[in-house]
């Protein structure tokens, strides 16, 4: 009878060890890929971060009148020979 108990115990131990624990790293690859595509997840800005009421009112007034200020062109790259959107550099 003891040999049967030993065999049953070994079989039970083998079945229990076959169970895998939850993968605590599940989703880490997706989070790592997302993090690689973020330039700066916690950017710091210079100057005032919130427009005051007068600036906002003036911007809305210009929008209603159709006299919106043209955005200033910003050069983001220096040369290169890649096939981009066809925009001309300044």
Backbone as numpy.savetxt, mean C-alpha at the origin, in Angstrom:
# Nx Ny Nz CAx CAy CAz Cx Cy Cz
-2.70 -57.19 25.74 -3.51 -56.01 25.74 -2.65 -54.75 25.74
-1.49 -54.76 26.35 -0.64 -53.58 26.40 -0.05 -53.27 25.03
0.22 -54.28 24.22 0.76 -54.02 22.88 -0.27 -53.29 22.03
-1.57 -53.63 22.23 -2.63 -52.93 21.48 -2.72 -51.48 21.92
-2.54 -51.23 23.19 -2.58 -49.86 23.69 -1.38 -49.05 23.17
-0.26 -49.67 23.11 0.94 -48.99 22.59 0.75 -48.64 21.13
0.23 -49.61 20.35 0.00 -49.36 18.92 -1.05 -48.26 18.74
-2.11 -48.32 19.55 -3.15 -47.29 19.46 -2.58 -45.92 19.85
-1.73 -45.88 20.87 -1.11 -44.62 21.29 -0.20 -44.05 20.22
0.59 -44.92 19.59 1.49 -44.47 18.51 0.67 -43.97 17.33
-0.40 -44.68 16.98 -1.25 -44.27 15.87 -1.89 -42.92 16.17
-2.36 -42.76 17.40 -2.97 -41.48 17.80 -1.95 -40.35 17.74
-0.74 -40.62 18.21 0.33 -39.61 18.18 0.66 -39.22 16.74
0.68 -40.20 15.85 0.97 -39.90 14.44 -0.15 -39.07 13.81
-1.39 -39.37 14.17 -2.50 -38.60 13.62 -2.49 -37.16 14.13
-2.15 -36.97 15.39 -2.12 -35.63 15.97 -0.99 -34.81 15.36
0.15 -35.43 15.12 1.28 -34.68 14.56 1.07 -34.38 13.09
0.14 -35.06 12.43 -0.13 -34.78 11.02 -0.90 -33.48 10.86
-1.56 -33.00 11.90 -2.30 -31.73 11.83 -1.30 -30.58 11.81
-1.52 -29.66 10.90 -0.63 -28.50 10.83 -1.26 -27.34 11.58
-0.46 -26.54 12.24 -1.01 -25.38 12.95 -1.43 -24.31 11.94
-2.20 -23.36 12.40 -2.59 -22.25 11.53 -1.35 -21.50 11.08
-1.34 -21.13 9.83 -0.20 -20.40 9.28 -0.31 -18.95 9.72
0.53 -18.54 10.68 0.46 -17.16 11.18 1.00 -16.16 10.17
1.69 -16.65 9.13 2.23 -15.76 8.10 1.31 -15.62 6.91
0.09 -16.15 7.01 -0.84 -16.10 5.90 -1.15 -14.65 5.54
-0.91 -14.28 4.31 -1.17 -12.91 3.87 0.06 -12.03 3.91
1.16 -12.52 4.44 2.36 -11.68 4.50 2.89 -11.34 3.12
2.74 -12.24 2.16 3.22 -11.96 0.81 2.44 -10.80 0.20
1.14 -10.80 0.38 0.33 -9.70 -0.16 0.68 -8.39 0.53
0.88 -8.41 1.84 1.26 -7.18 2.55 2.64 -6.70 2.13
3.56 -7.62 1.89 4.91 -7.24 1.45 4.86 -6.63 0.06
4.06 -7.20 -0.84 3.93 -6.65 -2.18 3.32 -5.26 -2.14
2.33 -5.05 -1.30 1.70 -3.73 -1.15 2.73 -2.73 -0.61
3.49 -3.13 0.38 4.47 -2.22 0.99 5.54 -1.82 -0.01
5.91 -2.72 -0.92 6.93 -2.38 -1.92 6.43 -1.35 -2.92
5.11 -1.24 -3.08 4.56 -0.31 -4.05 4.24 1.06 -3.44
4.37 1.20 -2.15 4.11 2.46 -1.47 5.42 3.23 -1.37
5.43 4.45 -1.88 6.65 5.24 -1.87 7.05 5.59 -0.44
6.16 6.20 0.29 6.42 6.58 1.67 5.12 6.43 2.44
4.98 5.39 3.25 3.72 5.17 3.93 3.38 6.22 4.98
4.35 6.97 5.43 4.11 8.01 6.44 4.81 9.30 6.00
4.28 9.97 4.96 4.96 11.15 4.44 4.85 12.34 5.38
5.84 13.18 5.34 5.79 14.43 6.12 5.76 15.58 5.12
4.89 16.54 5.37 4.70 17.65 4.47 5.23 18.93 5.09
5.70 19.83 4.22 6.17 21.12 4.68 5.03 22.13 4.57
5.01 23.10 5.44 4.02 24.16 5.38 2.69 23.73 5.94
1.70 24.60 5.77 0.37 24.29 6.34 -0.27 23.12 5.60
-0.85 22.21 6.35 -1.44 21.03 5.74 -2.93 21.21 5.48
-3.54 22.21 6.07 -4.97 22.45 5.89 -5.16 23.87 5.40
-5.94 24.03 4.34 -6.22 25.37 3.84 -7.16 26.08 4.80
-6.98 27.38 4.92 -7.88 28.13 5.80 -9.17 28.47 5.04
-10.14 29.03 5.72 -11.43 29.33 5.11 -11.36 30.31 3.97
-10.48 31.32 4.11 -10.36 32.34 3.07 -9.80 31.74 1.78
-8.80 30.87 1.90 -8.23 30.22 0.72 -9.26 29.34 0.04
-10.02 28.61 0.83 -11.03 27.72 0.28 -12.13 28.51 -0.43
-12.58 29.59 0.20 -13.62 30.43 -0.40 -13.13 31.05 -1.70
-11.89 31.50 -1.72 -11.33 32.11 -2.93 -11.23 31.08 -4.06
-10.82 29.85 -3.72 -10.71 28.80 -4.72 -12.08 28.44 -5.28
-13.10 28.38 -4.43 -14.46 28.09 -4.89 -15.00 29.22 -5.77
-14.70 30.44 -5.41 -15.14 31.59 -6.20 -14.49 31.56 -7.58
-13.19 31.29 -7.64 -12.50 31.20 -8.93 -13.10 30.07 -9.77
-13.47 28.96 -9.14 -14.06 27.83 -9.86 -15.41 28.23 -10.47
-16.21 28.91 -9.69 -17.53 29.33 -10.18 -17.42 30.32 -11.33
-16.42 31.21 -11.27 -16.23 32.22 -12.31 -15.48 31.69 -13.52
-14.89 30.51 -13.40 -14.13 29.94 -14.52 -12.74 30.53 -14.64
-12.22 31.09 -13.56 -10.88 31.69 -13.59 -9.94 30.90 -12.68
-9.98 29.59 -12.81 -9.14 28.73 -11.97 -7.68 28.94 -12.32
-6.84 28.99 -11.31 -5.40 29.14 -11.54 -4.87 27.88 -12.21
-4.02 28.07 -13.21 -3.41 26.92 -13.88 -2.38 26.29 -12.95
-2.36 24.98 -12.85 -1.36 24.33 -12.02 0.05 24.56 -12.56
0.99 24.65 -11.67 2.38 24.83 -12.06 2.91 23.49 -12.54
3.58 23.50 -13.68 4.14 22.27 -14.23 5.32 21.82 -13.36
5.35 20.55 -13.05 6.43 20.01 -12.24 7.15 18.96 -13.05
8.46 19.10 -13.15 9.27 18.14 -13.89 9.66 17.03 -12.93
9.27 15.80 -13.25 9.53 14.70 -12.33 10.67 13.80 -12.76
11.05 13.86 -14.02 12.16 13.01 -14.48 13.15 13.84 -15.26
14.33 13.31 -15.43 15.35 14.00 -16.20 15.74 13.13 -17.38
15.19 13.44 -18.52 15.55 12.73 -19.74 15.08 11.30 -19.75
15.83 10.45 -20.41 15.46 9.05 -20.52 14.91 8.76 -21.90
14.90 7.50 -22.26 14.43 7.13 -23.59 13.30 6.11 -23.51
12.58 6.08 -22.38 11.49 5.14 -22.23 10.28 5.58 -23.04
9.38 4.64 -23.26 8.16 4.99 -23.99 7.11 5.41 -22.96
6.97 6.69 -22.78 6.05 7.21 -21.79 4.75 7.66 -22.42
4.11 8.64 -21.81 2.83 9.11 -22.28 2.97 10.11 -23.42
4.18 10.43 -23.80 4.38 11.36 -24.90 4.44 12.80 -24.45
4.45 13.05 -23.15 4.52 14.41 -22.64 5.91 14.98 -22.88
5.95 16.26 -23.22 7.21 16.90 -23.48 7.82 17.40 -22.16
9.12 17.27 -22.02 9.77 17.77 -20.82 10.15 19.22 -21.02
10.20 19.97 -19.92 10.54 21.40 -19.97 12.01 21.58 -19.84
